[in-house]
């Protein structure tokens, strides 16, 4: 499958990576809607960029925040542990 790139650098925001609502996310990370600080969300690369509280927007990658999301993520380790608990 060909990778779709919707990434571009936003010249008005110090060359931050940007993506519009409805486009594919160009990189894993915490994204903030332009002009709406405090509405940061974690989006996985390849996912569709969401709508903000005000509708369609330009999302900017917040490169000052790093690390995993604050909630548990599904993955092989978690599903393996769950399967082991079901089997007994």
N, C-alpha and C positions, 0 to 999 in steps of 0.2 A: 504494500500500500504506500502510495506516495505521501510524504509528509506535507501538510499544508502549513505554510508560514504566513502569519498575519502580523508579524512583529515589525515595528518601526520605532525609531527613536523620535521622541517628541522634542522638537527644537526649543519650544517655549518653557520646558521644564528641566533644564540642565541635562539634556541627553538621557533622560530616563526612558526605559523600555515601556511602550504603550500598546494597548490593544482596545478595540471597540467592543461594546456589548454585541453578542451574537457571533463574534469571530472566535477562532481557535486560540487558546492561551499559548503564547510562544515559550513560556518557561514556568516551571514550578515556582511558587513564591507567594508572598503576601502582596495583594493588590489593593490599591485605594482609588476610589472614584475621584476624578479631577474636581477639585473645589469642595470636597467633602471629607476632610480629615476625620479620623475616628470611625470610619465605616470600612475598615480593612477586613478583607476576606482572604483565605488561602485558596488558591486555584491550582489544580494540577495541569501540567503541560498537556496540550491536546484537548482539554475540556473546553466547552463553550463558555465564553465570558458571560457572567450573569448580568442582570439588570441591577441597578442600584436602587436605593429608596426613592429616587426621583425619576426613575425610568432608564432609558438607554443613555449610556455615558461613555466617556473615554476613561479607561482604567490605566493607572500608572503603577509600575512595579515599585514597591517600597523596599529599596535595597538596604535600608537601615535596620530592618527586622530580619532575623534569620533563625533557623532552627525549626523543629517539627511543630505542627499545629498543636494547640492546647487540648485537643480531644484525641482519644485512641483511634487509630486507623486500622481497618481490616487488613489482614495480611496472612501469609502462610503460617507464621508462628501462632497467631491467635486462633486460626481455624484448626490447626493441629491440636492445640491445647483443648479446644472445645470438643473435637472429635474424640480425644482420649477420655474426656470426662463422660461423654455419652456411652462409650464402650464399656467403661468401668475398669 
